[in-house]
């Protein structure tokens, strides 16, 4: 399924513009590379902020308790995936 693009108007310094365009040009970037770069940068920034929020929220949690929660969640997901792989019996 193709995602519909949304147009943004952004403002950056001339130095940032030239630096980024030189960087993309040196990589042999093609049409749409600037948009892809911005989208990737936004996704990475959002991911980083989410991780920082989770770390801050769990800063006071006992490490062993936190590890037990993670281990339980991993076991649950693995069990669900294993069940999906099993052929259905009649």
Beta strands, then each sheet from edge to edge (+ up, - down):
end
